[in-house]
């Protein structure tokens, strides 16, 4: 079976968010996939298996399966388009736990179609704010089990030094810190996924399914393109657009490694 490592939401190597992509040639059980994800020890490992109308796609962190992962979907799409599995002019269809997702190739970028998660105002969790080390917030919203916390500016987002153990105890989803952007970017963010064993995720497509509807509303974009930057240590850029209950996620990717699983060794 072919195995790849791809830097997603990155124009150059060693930026963005690395994901492993395993192209299955036979069915494997959940424990096998979880073991491989632990072996790869990246924020997500994606598992693809061809079917008549597209691909089955699942994502595992080193500790658990997740329902939605943007960067590993982008990485999977990049592998399928660039490694000869699918023609560049085709549209990829993925069957996932979050429904049907699609991907297309556009001038070297991958364009993903994902479900929007529209956040709404919520009572701030003192425990989450304490774990982040935040005393003042501009806005506090929730979407499903994810939390969106807007801070005063870009510098406040970059300066966060969370207590990850405390954050894991009080959050059951993504904790997203965000602020209005500067220069080329409409907004910035940092994303903490301690519930899934990932202290800080480098670039997170799923988080932008919450951030796109939030900033589209705040910035009065009305579906126009937005440029976003996730200000992790590796950093990564995304282009987003909201269309009713769907989010378009656009980004670059680079293949870092390609190899084979030696299953009989």
QUIVENTA-V470136 format. One record per pair of residues at least 12 apart in sequence whose ideal C-beta (glycine too) atoms are under 10 Angstrom apart, sorted by sequence separation. I is the first residue (numbers start at 1). J is the second residue. D is the distance in Angstrom with one decimal. If there is no record, write none. Layout:
i->[I/I]
j->[J/J]
d->[D/D]
This chain:
i->[6/7/33/46/47/57/59/60/80/91/92/101/102/128/137/138/139/177/178/190/191/192/226/227/228/238/239/5/6/8/33/45/46/47/59/90/91/92/100/101/124/137/138/162/176/177/178/191/193/215/226/227/237/238/239/5/6/22/33/44/45/46/58/59/80/90/91/101/137/138/176/177/189/190/193/212/225/226/237/238/4/5/6/22/32/44/45/57/77/89/90/99/100/124/125/132/134/136/137/138/162/175/176/177/189/191/192/211/225/226/236/237/4/5/20/43/44/45/57/76/88/89/98/99/124/136/175/176/191/212/224/225/226/236/3/4/20/30/44/45/59/77/86/88/98/122/123/124/125/132/134/160/174/175/176/190/191/211/224/225/3/4/22/42/43/44/47/76/87/88/92/94/96/121/122/124/129/138/174/175/189/208/223/224/2/3/4/20/21/28/42/43/57/73/86/94/98/121/122/123/128/132/137/157/158/174/175/189/191/211/221/223/2/3/20/40/41/42/57/88/91/92/119/121/122/129/136/157/173/174/175/191/208/221/222/223/1/2/19/20/28/37/41/44/55/73/119/120/121/122/128/156/157/158/171/173/174/187/189/207/221/223/228/1/2/18/20/27/37/38/40/44/55/81/91/119/120/125/134/157/171/172/173/174/189/208/1/2/19/20/21/22/23/24/26/37/38/39/43/46/73/80/81/82/118/119/120/124/156/157/171/172/173/188/207/225/227/228/1/18/19/20/21/22/23/24/25/36/37/38/45/77/81/119/125/147/154/155/157/168/170/171/172/174/187/216/1/17/18/19/20/21/22/23/24/25/33/35/37/38/44/46/47/55/73/76/77/78/80/117/118/119/122/124/134/146/147/154/167/168/169/170/175/176/186/187/203/205/215/216/217/223/225/17/18/19/20/21/22/23/24/33/34/36/37/43/44/46/77/117/118/122/133/134/145/146/147/148/149/150/151/153/154/167/168/169/189/203/204/212/216/1/17/19/20/21/22/23/33/34/35/37/44/45/46/69/76/77/78/116/117/119/133/145/146/147/148/149/150/151/152/153/154/155/167/168/174/187/203/211/213/215/216/30/34/37/43/44/46/48/68/73/77/82/117/119/120/132/133/134/144/145/146/147/148/149/150/151/152/153/154/162/164/166/167/168/176/187/202/203/204/212/214/27/34/42/43/44/46/47/48/67/68/69/73/74/81/117/119/132/133/144/145/146/147/148/149/150/151/153/154/165/168/178/186/201/203/211/212/213/28/30/34/42/45/46/50/55/67/68/73/80/132/133/143/144/146/147/148/149/150/157/158/160/162/164/174/176/178/186/200/202/208/212/24/34/44/46/48/55/66/67/68/70/78/117/131/132/142/143/154/157/163/168/176/187/201/202/203/205/207/209/212/213/216/23/24/33/44/48/54/65/66/67/78/130/131/157/158/160/162/167/174/175/176/178/186/187/200/202/203/204/208/213/3/42/46/68/77/130/131/133/143/154/155/157/173/174/178/186/200/202/203/205/209/24/76/77/128/131/132/154/164/165/173/176/181/200/202/203/204/212/213/1/5/30/50/57/74/75/77/131/132/141/153/164/174/176/180/186/203/205/212/6/8/21/22/50/54/57/58/74/130/131/164/174/178/211/212/3/5/48/54/55/57/58/59/73/74/130/131/141/150/151/162/173/178/209/210/212/8/22/54/55/56/57/58/59/74/128/131/151/162/176/180/181/186/209/54/55/56/57/58/59/73/127/128/131/132/139/150/151/180/186/187/189/191/208/5/6/19/20/53/54/55/56/57/127/130/131/137/138/149/160/178/186/187/188/189/190/191/192/209/54/55/57/71/73/129/138/148/185/186/187/188/189/190/191/208/3/4/51/53/70/127/128/138/185/186/187/188/189/190/205/127/128/132/134/184/185/186/188/189/190/206/208/48/51/57/70/126/127/131/183/185/205/125/132/146/147/181/184/185/1/2/48/49/54/55/57/68/125/129/181/183/185/205/53/54/68/128/146/181/182/188/46/54/55/181/203/54/68/146/189/19/125/145/178/181/19/21/17/19/20/21/178/179/185/17/18/19/23/178/184/185/186/187/17/18/19/21/22/176/177/186/16/17/19/20/21/19/20/21/23/17/18/19/21/22/23/117/119/16/17/21/132/16/19/21/148/19/23/132/146/8/9/10/131/146/150/8/9/21/23/148/8/131/146/147/148/7/8/10/128/143/146/150/6/8/9/144/146/148/150/6/8/9/143/144/148/8/143/148/6/7/8/142/143/150/6/8/141/5/6/8/143/4/6/7/143/160/4/6/6/141/157/158/4/5/157/158/4/139/154/3/6/2/67/154/4/67/4/139/138/2/2/117/117/119/114/115/117/118/119/114/116/117/118/119/112/116/117/114/115/116/117/118/119/120/114/117/118/119/116/117/118/11/116/117/11/114/116/118/119/118/116/9/8/66/98/98/118/112/114/116/66/69/116/118/111/116/117/66/74/116/66/71/109/111/113/115/116/117/64/65/71/74/115/116/61/63/64/66/69/71/73/114/115/63/64/70/71/72/73/113/114/61/62/63/70/71/72/113/114/61/62/63/69/70/71/112/113/114/60/61/62/69/70/112/113/61/68/69/70/111/112/68/70/111/112/67/68/70/110/111/112/61/66/110/111/68/109/110/109/110/109/110/102/104/106/108/109/108/103/104/59/101/44/43/44/43/43/44/43/42/43/43/44/43/38/43/71/42/43/44/43/44/74/71/71/70/82/81/82/83/78/82/17/78/79/74/78/83/73/74/77/78/79/82/70/74/76/78/71/74/75/70/74/75/79/71/75/70/71/17/18/19/17/18/16/17/15/16/17/15/17/10/9/10/8/9/7/8/9/7/9/8/9/17/16/17/16/18/15/17/15/16/17/9/15/16/17/9/14/15/16/9/15/16/15/16/39/10/9/10/11/36/9/10/11/7/9/10/8/9/7/9/8/9/32/17/19/21/16/28/16/17/18/20/25/15/16/19/20/21/24/26/16/18/23/25/15/18/22/9/11/12/14/9/10/11/13/9/10/11/12/13/14/8/9/10/11/13/8/9/10/7/8/7/8/10/6/7/6/7/5/6/7/5/6/4/5/6/4/5/6/4/5/3/4/5/3/4/2/3/2/3/1/2/3/1/2/3/1/1/1]
j->[18/19/45/58/59/69/71/72/92/103/104/113/114/140/149/150/151/189/190/202/203/204/238/239/240/250/251/18/19/21/46/58/59/60/72/103/104/105/113/114/137/150/151/175/189/190/191/204/206/228/239/240/250/251/252/19/20/36/47/58/59/60/72/73/94/104/105/115/151/152/190/191/203/204/207/226/239/240/251/252/19/20/21/37/47/59/60/72/92/104/105/114/115/139/140/147/149/151/152/153/177/190/191/192/204/206/207/226/240/241/251/252/20/21/36/59/60/61/73/92/104/105/114/115/140/152/191/192/207/228/240/241/242/252/20/21/37/47/61/62/76/94/103/105/115/139/140/141/142/149/151/177/191/192/193/207/208/228/241/242/21/22/40/60/61/62/65/94/105/106/110/112/114/139/140/142/147/156/192/193/207/226/241/242/21/22/23/39/40/47/61/62/76/92/105/113/117/140/141/142/147/151/156/176/177/193/194/208/210/230/240/242/22/23/40/60/61/62/77/108/111/112/139/141/142/149/156/177/193/194/195/211/228/241/242/243/22/23/40/41/49/58/62/65/76/94/140/141/142/143/149/177/178/179/192/194/195/208/210/228/242/244/249/23/24/40/42/49/59/60/62/66/77/103/113/141/142/147/156/179/193/194/195/196/211/230/24/25/42/43/44/45/46/47/49/60/61/62/66/69/96/103/104/105/141/142/143/147/179/180/194/195/196/211/230/248/250/251/25/42/43/44/45/46/47/48/49/60/61/62/69/101/105/143/149/171/178/179/181/192/194/195/196/198/211/240/26/42/43/44/45/46/47/48/49/50/58/60/62/63/69/71/72/80/98/101/102/103/105/142/143/144/147/149/159/171/172/179/192/193/194/195/200/201/211/212/228/230/240/241/242/248/250/43/44/45/46/47/48/49/50/59/60/62/63/69/70/72/103/143/144/148/159/160/171/172/173/174/175/176/177/179/180/193/194/195/215/229/230/238/242/28/44/46/47/48/49/50/60/61/62/64/71/72/73/96/103/104/105/143/144/146/160/172/173/174/175/176/177/178/179/180/181/182/194/195/201/214/230/238/240/242/243/58/62/65/71/72/74/76/96/101/105/110/145/147/148/160/161/162/172/173/174/175/176/177/178/179/180/181/182/190/192/194/195/196/204/215/230/231/232/240/242/56/63/71/72/73/75/76/77/96/97/98/102/103/110/146/148/161/162/173/174/175/176/177/178/179/180/182/183/194/197/207/215/230/232/240/241/242/58/60/64/72/75/76/80/85/97/98/103/110/162/163/173/174/176/177/178/179/180/187/188/190/192/194/204/206/208/216/230/232/238/242/55/65/75/77/79/86/97/98/99/101/109/148/162/163/173/174/185/188/194/199/207/218/232/233/234/236/238/240/243/244/247/55/56/65/76/80/86/97/98/99/110/162/163/189/190/192/194/199/206/207/208/210/218/219/232/234/235/236/240/245/36/75/79/101/110/163/164/166/176/187/188/190/206/207/211/219/233/235/236/238/242/58/110/111/162/165/166/188/198/199/207/210/215/234/236/237/238/246/247/36/40/65/85/92/109/110/112/166/167/176/188/199/209/211/215/221/238/240/247/42/44/57/58/86/90/93/94/110/166/167/200/210/214/247/248/40/42/85/91/92/94/95/96/110/111/167/168/178/187/188/199/210/215/246/247/249/46/60/92/93/94/95/96/97/112/166/169/189/200/214/218/219/224/247/93/94/95/96/97/98/112/166/167/170/171/178/189/190/219/225/226/228/230/247/45/46/59/60/93/94/95/96/97/167/170/171/177/178/189/200/218/226/227/228/229/230/231/232/249/95/96/98/112/114/170/179/189/226/227/228/229/230/231/232/249/45/46/93/95/112/169/170/180/227/228/229/230/231/232/247/170/171/175/177/227/228/229/231/232/233/249/251/92/95/101/114/170/171/175/227/229/249/170/177/191/192/226/229/230/47/48/94/95/100/101/103/114/171/175/227/229/231/251/100/101/115/175/193/228/229/235/94/102/103/229/251/103/117/195/238/69/175/195/228/231/70/72/69/71/72/73/230/231/237/70/71/72/76/231/237/238/239/240/71/72/73/75/76/230/231/240/71/72/74/75/76/75/76/77/79/74/75/76/78/79/80/174/176/74/75/79/190/75/78/80/207/79/83/192/206/69/70/71/192/207/211/70/71/83/85/210/71/194/209/210/211/71/72/74/192/207/210/214/71/73/74/209/211/213/215/72/74/75/209/210/214/75/210/215/74/75/76/210/211/218/75/77/210/75/76/78/213/75/77/78/214/231/76/78/79/214/230/231/78/79/231/232/79/214/229/79/82/79/144/231/82/145/83/218/218/83/85/206/207/209/205/206/208/209/210/206/208/209/210/211/205/209/210/208/209/210/211/212/213/214/209/212/213/214/212/213/214/108/213/214/109/212/214/216/217/217/216/110/110/174/206/209/242/238/240/242/193/196/243/245/239/244/245/195/203/245/196/201/239/241/243/245/246/247/195/196/202/205/246/247/193/195/196/198/201/203/205/246/247/196/197/203/204/205/206/246/247/195/196/197/204/205/206/247/248/196/197/198/204/205/206/247/248/249/196/197/198/205/206/248/249/198/205/206/207/248/249/206/208/249/250/206/207/209/249/250/251/201/206/250/251/209/250/251/251/252/252/253/246/248/250/252/253/253/249/250/206/249/193/193/196/196/197/198/198/198/199/200/201/201/197/202/230/202/203/204/204/206/238/236/238/238/253/253/254/255/251/255/191/252/253/249/253/258/249/250/253/254/255/258/247/251/253/255/249/252/253/249/253/254/258/251/255/251/253/201/202/203/202/203/202/203/202/203/204/203/205/202/202/203/202/203/202/203/204/203/205/205/208/230/230/232/232/234/232/234/233/234/235/228/234/235/236/229/234/235/236/230/236/237/237/238/261/234/234/235/236/261/235/236/237/234/236/237/236/237/236/238/238/239/263/251/253/255/251/263/252/253/254/256/261/252/253/256/257/258/261/263/254/256/261/263/254/257/261/249/251/252/254/250/251/252/254/251/252/253/254/255/256/251/252/253/254/256/252/253/254/252/253/253/254/256/253/254/254/255/254/255/256/255/256/255/256/257/256/257/258/257/258/257/258/259/258/259/258/259/259/260/259/260/261/260/261/262/261/262/263]
d->[7.0/8.2/7.6/7.3/7.7/9.0/9.4/9.1/6.0/7.3/7.3/6.4/9.1/8.9/5.5/4.4/9.0/6.4/7.9/9.7/8.2/9.5/8.7/5.9/5.8/6.8/7.0/5.9/5.6/9.7/9.8/9.2/5.4/7.3/5.0/9.6/5.2/8.8/8.8/6.2/6.5/6.4/6.4/8.0/5.8/5.0/9.0/4.3/9.0/7.8/7.3/7.9/9.6/5.2/10.0/7.3/8.0/6.4/5.4/10.0/7.3/8.2/9.5/7.8/9.7/8.0/9.0/8.3/6.4/5.9/7.6/7.8/9.4/9.2/8.6/6.9/5.9/4.7/6.9/9.8/8.8/5.4/6.1/9.0/9.5/4.9/5.3/8.4/5.7/8.9/8.1/9.5/9.7/9.5/8.2/9.8/6.9/8.0/8.4/9.2/8.8/9.1/5.3/7.8/8.0/8.6/9.7/8.8/7.1/6.9/7.3/8.2/7.0/7.6/7.8/9.6/6.8/8.0/6.7/8.3/9.0/7.7/7.7/6.6/4.3/7.0/7.4/7.8/4.5/8.1/9.9/5.2/8.2/9.2/6.6/4.5/7.5/10.0/5.8/8.3/9.0/8.3/9.3/4.6/6.1/9.9/7.6/9.8/9.2/7.2/6.9/5.8/5.7/4.5/9.6/9.3/9.0/6.8/7.0/9.8/7.2/8.0/8.6/9.9/6.2/9.0/9.7/7.5/8.9/9.3/9.2/9.3/10.0/7.6/6.0/9.9/9.9/9.3/7.1/7.9/6.5/9.3/6.0/8.9/8.3/5.2/7.8/8.9/9.8/7.4/8.4/8.2/6.2/9.3/8.7/9.9/10.0/7.2/5.9/9.1/6.3/9.3/9.5/10.0/9.5/5.5/7.5/7.8/9.8/9.4/9.2/5.5/7.5/7.7/4.2/9.1/9.7/7.7/9.6/9.8/9.5/9.3/9.2/5.6/4.1/7.5/8.7/5.1/8.2/9.4/8.7/9.2/6.3/8.2/8.6/5.8/6.2/4.6/8.8/9.0/8.6/9.9/5.5/9.8/7.7/6.7/9.4/5.9/8.2/9.3/7.7/8.1/6.7/9.1/7.7/9.9/7.9/9.7/9.6/9.6/7.3/8.6/9.4/6.2/9.3/9.2/5.4/7.1/8.5/8.4/7.7/7.1/9.7/8.3/9.2/3.8/6.8/7.3/8.0/4.9/8.9/9.8/6.1/8.5/6.0/8.3/6.1/8.4/6.0/9.6/9.6/6.5/9.4/5.8/8.3/3.7/8.9/8.6/9.7/7.2/8.0/8.1/9.1/8.9/9.2/5.9/7.3/9.0/6.3/10.0/6.4/5.4/8.9/9.8/7.8/8.6/9.9/9.7/5.2/5.3/7.2/7.6/7.6/7.0/8.4/6.4/8.2/7.8/6.4/4.7/9.6/9.4/5.1/3.8/9.4/6.7/9.7/8.4/9.8/9.1/9.2/5.8/10.0/9.5/6.8/8.2/8.0/8.5/7.5/5.2/4.1/4.9/5.1/5.1/4.3/8.9/6.8/9.3/5.6/7.6/4.9/9.2/9.4/7.5/9.7/9.9/9.2/8.9/9.5/9.7/6.3/8.9/7.7/7.9/10.0/9.1/9.5/5.3/5.9/9.6/8.5/9.8/9.9/9.8/9.8/9.6/9.5/9.8/8.2/8.3/8.7/9.5/8.5/6.4/9.1/6.9/7.0/8.2/7.0/7.9/8.3/9.5/5.5/10.0/8.3/8.4/9.5/4.0/3.8/4.0/9.9/9.0/8.8/7.3/8.4/9.3/6.7/8.8/7.1/9.3/5.9/5.3/7.7/9.6/3.7/9.8/9.5/9.1/6.5/9.1/4.3/8.9/8.2/6.0/9.3/6.7/9.3/8.2/5.5/9.1/9.9/8.9/6.9/7.2/7.0/8.9/7.9/8.3/8.9/8.9/5.9/7.5/6.5/5.1/4.3/7.1/8.7/6.7/8.1/7.2/6.8/7.3/6.6/9.4/4.7/6.5/7.8/8.6/4.6/9.2/9.7/8.8/9.8/8.6/8.4/8.5/7.7/4.1/9.6/5.6/7.3/6.2/7.8/10.0/9.8/8.4/9.7/5.9/6.0/9.1/9.9/3.3/4.4/5.0/4.9/5.2/5.5/4.8/9.1/9.6/5.4/9.0/7.3/9.0/8.7/9.5/8.0/4.9/7.0/9.9/8.9/4.6/9.6/9.4/8.2/9.9/8.1/9.3/6.4/8.9/9.8/7.9/7.4/9.1/9.8/7.5/7.5/6.7/4.8/8.7/6.5/6.8/8.0/7.7/6.5/8.5/7.1/6.4/9.5/8.2/9.3/8.0/8.6/8.7/6.2/8.2/6.8/7.6/7.5/5.6/10.0/8.4/7.7/8.7/9.7/4.7/9.6/8.8/4.6/4.4/6.8/9.9/5.0/7.2/8.7/9.5/6.5/9.2/6.4/9.6/8.2/9.5/7.9/6.2/6.0/5.4/6.9/9.7/9.9/9.4/9.7/4.4/5.9/4.9/9.5/7.3/8.4/9.7/7.8/9.0/8.4/5.5/9.4/9.3/9.7/9.4/5.8/8.0/8.6/9.2/8.5/5.7/9.8/8.5/5.0/8.4/7.3/7.3/7.3/9.8/9.9/9.3/9.7/9.9/9.1/9.0/8.4/7.8/10.0/7.3/9.6/8.0/9.5/10.0/5.9/9.9/4.9/6.9/7.6/8.6/8.3/8.2/6.8/9.4/9.0/9.2/9.6/7.7/5.8/4.3/7.6/8.8/5.8/8.8/8.3/9.8/8.6/8.5/4.8/7.9/7.9/9.8/9.2/8.9/10.0/5.6/9.6/5.3/6.1/6.1/7.8/7.5/3.2/7.5/9.7/9.6/9.4/8.8/9.5/8.4/9.1/5.2/9.6/9.3/9.9/6.4/9.0/9.8/6.3/8.3/9.3/9.5/7.4/9.6/7.7/7.1/8.1/9.3/9.4/8.8/7.0/3.9/7.0/9.4/9.3/4.4/9.9/6.6/8.1/7.7/7.3/9.8/4.5/9.9/9.3/9.8/9.9/9.8/9.9/9.6/9.7/5.0/7.0/4.0/8.0/7.6/7.6/9.0/8.4/8.3/7.4/8.4/9.0/6.9/4.1/9.5/8.0/8.6/9.4/9.3/8.5/10.0/9.0/9.6/7.7/9.7/7.7/9.2/9.1/8.1/9.9/9.7/6.5/7.1/7.6/6.7/7.1/8.7/6.1/8.9/7.9/9.9/7.8/9.1/7.9/9.6/9.5/5.2/3.1/5.5/5.0/5.0/7.3/9.8/5.9/7.4/6.9/6.1/9.8/9.0/9.7/9.7/7.8/8.8/7.2/6.9/6.6/6.8/9.4/9.1/8.5/9.4/6.0/6.1/7.1/7.9/9.1/8.7/8.4/7.7/9.2/9.4/9.8/9.2/9.8/4.4/8.5/7.2/7.8/6.7/9.9/10.0/8.0/6.3/9.4/9.7/9.8/7.9/9.6/7.8/8.8/8.6/5.4/5.7/5.0/5.3/5.6/7.7/6.1/9.0/9.4/9.1/8.1/6.6/7.7/5.5/8.9/5.0/6.5/8.0/7.2/7.0/6.1/8.9/3.8/5.8/7.1/7.7/5.9/6.2/9.1/5.0/9.1/9.9/9.6/9.9/9.8/6.9/7.3/6.5/9.0/8.3/8.2/9.5/4.5/5.3/6.5/6.8/9.3/9.4/9.0/8.0/9.9/9.7/9.5/8.2/9.4/8.0/9.9/9.9/7.4/7.9/9.9/7.5/9.3/9.3/8.2/9.3/9.4/7.8/6.2/9.6/7.5/9.4/9.8/9.5/8.6/9.9/6.7/8.0/9.9/8.9/9.9/9.7/7.9/9.3/8.2/9.0/9.7/9.9/7.2/9.6/5.6/8.0/9.8/9.5/9.3/7.7/8.9/8.5/4.1/8.7/9.7/8.6/9.7/9.9/9.4/4.2/9.6/8.8/5.3/9.4/9.6/9.2/8.5/7.3/8.3/8.0/8.0/5.1/4.0/10.0/9.4/7.1/8.8/8.1/7.8/8.2/9.7/8.3/9.9/9.0/9.0/8.3/4.7/9.7/9.3/9.4/8.7/8.4/9.5/8.3/7.9/8.0/9.7/8.3/9.5/8.8/7.2/9.9/8.0/6.0/9.2/7.2/5.5/3.9/8.7/8.7/8.9/6.9/9.1/7.1/9.8/9.6/9.8/5.4/8.0/8.8/8.5/6.6/9.8/9.8/9.8/9.3/8.6/4.4/9.2/8.1/8.5/5.8/4.5/4.5/9.7/8.0/8.0/9.2/8.9/9.5/8.1/3.7/9.3/8.2/8.3/8.2/7.3/8.1/7.6/9.5/9.4/8.2/9.5/8.9/5.5/6.4/6.6/9.8/5.3/8.6/9.8/6.0/9.8/5.0/8.4/9.0/9.8/9.2/8.2/9.6/7.3/9.4/10.0/7.2/8.2/9.7/7.4/9.0/8.2/9.3/10.0/6.8/9.7/9.7/9.3/5.3/7.8/9.8/4.8/7.8/8.5/6.9/5.7/4.7/8.3/6.4/8.2/9.3/9.3/7.0/9.6/5.3/8.9/4.4/5.4/6.4/7.2/7.8/9.1/5.0/9.4/9.5/8.9/9.9/9.5/9.3/8.4/9.1/9.3/8.4/10.0/8.7/9.2/9.2/9.8/9.8/6.3/8.6/9.7/8.5/7.9/8.8/7.7/9.4/9.6/9.2/5.1/6.0/8.1/8.0/9.7/8.9/6.6/5.9/8.5/8.6/9.3/7.9/6.6/6.5/4.8/7.8/9.5/5.8/9.6/9.5/5.6/6.6/6.8/7.3/6.5/7.0/8.3/6.7/8.2/9.3/5.8/4.9/9.7/8.8/3.7/6.5/5.2/9.8/7.7/7.9/4.6/5.7/8.6/8.3/1.1/8.6/8.4/6.2/5.8/9.6/5.4/8.2/6.7/5.2/7.1/8.0/6.0/7.9/6.1/7.9/6.2/4.4/4.6/6.7/7.4/7.5/8.5/10.0/7.4/8.3/5.0/8.2/9.4/7.8/7.1/8.7/7.2/5.4/6.3/6.3/7.5/5.6/6.2/9.8/9.9/7.4/6.7/8.5/9.4/9.4/9.7/9.5/10.0/9.8/7.5/8.9/8.2/8.8/8.5/4.9/9.4/9.9/9.3/8.8/5.5/9.7/7.1/9.7/9.9/9.3/9.9/8.6/10.0/9.3/8.0/9.5/8.4/8.5/9.4/9.7/7.8/9.5/6.6/9.9/8.6/8.7/7.3/3.9/7.3/8.5/9.1/7.9/8.1/7.2/9.9/9.2/5.8/9.6/6.9/9.3/8.8/5.9/5.7/5.7/9.7/8.6/8.3/8.7/8.7/8.7/6.7/7.6/10.0/4.1/9.7/6.5/4.0/8.5/5.2/7.3/8.7/8.6/9.1/8.3/7.8/8.9/4.2/9.2/6.7/9.0/9.3/7.7/8.0/9.7/8.3/8.9/8.1/9.3/8.3/9.9/6.9/10.0/6.2/9.7/9.6/5.5/7.6/6.1/9.8/7.3/6.1/4.1/7.6/6.4/8.3/9.1/9.7/9.7/7.8/9.4/8.5/9.4/7.8/9.0/5.9/8.0/8.3/3.7/8.3/7.5/6.5/8.6/5.8/9.9/9.9/9.8/9.8/8.9/9.2/7.7/9.9/7.9/9.6/9.8/10.0/9.7/9.5/7.4/10.0/8.7/9.5/9.8/9.8/7.8/6.9/9.8/9.9/8.3/9.4/7.2/8.7/8.9/8.8/8.8/9.4/7.8/4.7/5.4/4.1/6.1/8.9/6.8/9.1/7.9/6.8/7.0/6.6/7.4/6.1/8.4/7.2/5.8/8.9/4.9/6.5/8.6/9.7/5.3/4.8/6.8/8.1/9.9/5.3/5.8/7.5/6.5/6.1/4.7/8.5/8.2/4.1/9.4/6.5/8.0/8.0/5.1/8.6/7.6/7.7/7.1/5.3/7.6/6.6/9.9/6.3/5.4/6.9/7.9/10.0/4.7/9.7/7.1]
